[in-house]
């Protein structure tokens, strides 16, 4: 499994659009639904989870940069999920919104 640094290294085209970024190494699996009552084993595979917050106006640019950087055309390239962030709160100062990020 590549380290987070290796995955993100050379992806400078993302930097101008990112407001907040988190990268985590984890294990997971998908597509292993029930098979008519038969037993099966779910093997967890190493994954990288990248979470970022970008302004609404730059969502398209950010997702295009991720797809361009990550796509190999092979199974396991990953997925991009886009959803709104309603608010952010910095606990220490209780700032809200963009000031909290």
Buried (B, 14 or more C-beta within 10 A) or exposed (E): EEEBEEBBEEBEBBEEBBBEEEBEEEEEEEEEEEEEEEEEEEEEEEBBEBEBBBEEEBEEBBBEBBEEBBEEEEEEEEEEEEEEEEEBEEEEEEEEEEEBE
